[in-house]
Amino acid sequence: MRFPRVKQLRSKLSSAKLLGIVAKNSLQFKLRRTALKRFRSRERQFTTIIVDMDGTLYDTDASLEGLSICFPRRWGTGVSRGEKIYESMISKIAAGESTIEQAIIEGNTLFVKRGFQKKNFSKVLARIKPRIRKPLVMALRKLKSEGKTIVLATLSSREFALLMNSYLKKRFDFEFDLVVGTELEYQDGRISGVKSIVGTKDFEINGVPVRSKLSAVREELALIGKGLDVNTSALITDSYGDIDLAKMLVTILIKPDEPSMDQRVSQRLKLADFIVDDGPGLEEKLVEIILGAS
């Protein structure tokens, strides 16, 4: 079955070296030590909620699904070539041999070579629909009705995130107020390159500008006449991949029943202000955390 395979691939982050990298990050430990004192104030009023996409809004990865579509040939074990490519990328990141930004460029270079078309995003969406966390979407719908600004921020393609947003509007009568993600270039409907990346920090790689999620969200909110106050904003995510954003914001970590190693590390080190089980009561708990602080 394919879905358990997703869990197996994400668990490639289980190497001891990765755990060491996390443990050495002083900012993460600072977050762990100061979160309760700094953030858990019931007097705080949240106005902006930033939501991660891959692994959070749904329990899979858009890049994995896209690569599986581009490279469908399966090995004797039933694993597609696309899954093997994704596994290799994740392993390199875990071993410190590659960065997330390098992986984004590498992945999209493969999409270019395979002639991946913009319309193929609908195939990716079809694979992901069964993995959407409905309780999370319902909680976000409730929070939006209470006047909160809800932002979807992803390192994946903004084009795909916009398609996902349209589906959420049609299926759940909910849509994000703003969608932030990596911008791709297209030629005749096919991916032709990477225009800009939403990554882990502000810099440039191979001539491509990179913005952190925090910078991207702040800049995009400004374009629609809204500001970002880190003191009244919250983050919903699934792992320490958003640690640079998490250290600035109140963070809610979703805890799956069968977490991958990166998710387990985040839970073990308590790299969040709130850790919420992905199960019965998820919708109510998220609403309680956000509105209860108002």
Secondary structure, 3 states (H helix, E strand, C coil): CHHHHHHHHHHHHHCHHHHHHHHCCHHHHHHHHHHHHHHCCCCCCCCEEEEECECCCECCCHHHHHHHHHCCCECCCCCEHHHHHHHHHHHHHHCCCCCHHHHHHHHHHHHHHCCCEHHHHHHHHHHHHHHECHHHHHHHHHHHHCCCEEEEEEEEEHHHHHHHHHHHHHHHCCCCCEEEEEEEEEECCEEEEEEEEEECCCEEECCEEEEEHHHHHHHHHHHCCCCCCHHHEEEEECCHHHHHHHCCCEEEEEECCCCCHHHHHHHHCCCCCEEEECCCCHHHHHHHHHHHCC
